[in-house]
Amino acid sequence: MPKDSKMKSYILLNQDGTEGGVFTGHQPRQAAMKAANRIGGTKQKPVEIKLRERGVKNKYHVFKAWKEIVSAPKNKPVWMPDKISKPFVQKVGLERI
């Protein structure tokens, strides 16, 4: 199966300034959704996520992110639980360093 050339890798900037975790997506928002599902946060206290595209050194995509426990869709597969974790992200902007 050929690799999709439009897929990009984004590196998560941790709170302490180190880089960790690589998330993939066609756009930064898609990678931020994956990171939000892992990191957490709440709607009242969203977590700030900074993602750097692999190969770009001076630009971070900044998001406010949280996740909520919601009911699964009605047409869910049999193996899916009744409650699922749904990520939410809101782009704050770009940060250049």
BELZI-V877047 format. One record per residue. PHI is phi in whole degrees, -180 to 180 (999 if undefined). D_LAST is the distance of its C-alpha to the last C-alpha in whole Angstrom. Layout:
BEGIN
phi | d_last
PHI | D_LAST
PHI | D_LAST
END
This chain:
BEGIN
phi | d_last
999 | 37
-73 | 35
-73 | 31
-73 | 30
-71 | 27
-83 | 25
-72 | 24
-120 | 21
-108 | 19
-123 | 16
-103 | 15
-82 | 15
-93 | 13
-74 | 15
-61 | 16
-85 | 16
94 | 12
-87 | 14
-100 | 14
-157 | 18
65 | 20
-116 | 20
-123 | 21
-109 | 22
177 | 23
-72 | 23
-134 | 21
-59 | 18
-62 | 20
-64 | 23
-67 | 21
-65 | 20
-63 | 23
-66 | 24
-67 | 22
-63 | 23
-67 | 26
-86 | 26
-81 | 24
103 | 26
96 | 26
-125 | 28
-64 | 28
-75 | 28
-130 | 26
-69 | 23
-97 | 20
-87 | 17
-115 | 16
-119 | 12
-120 | 13
-115 | 11
-69 | 14
-62 | 15
101 | 15
-110 | 11
-96 | 8
-117 | 5
-135 | 6
-115 | 8
-89 | 11
-108 | 12
-131 | 16
-98 | 19
-135 | 22
-158 | 25
-135 | 28
-130 | 32
-90 | 35
-127 | 37
-72 | 40
-70 | 40
-64 | 41
-65 | 45
-96 | 45
-68 | 43
-68 | 44
-61 | 47
-76 | 45
-78 | 42
-70 | 42
-71 | 43
-117 | 40
-129 | 37
-93 | 33
-115 | 31
-84 | 27
-133 | 26
-136 | 22
-136 | 21
-74 | 18
-92 | 16
156 | 13
-108 | 10
-122 | 7
-103 | 4
-120 | 0
END
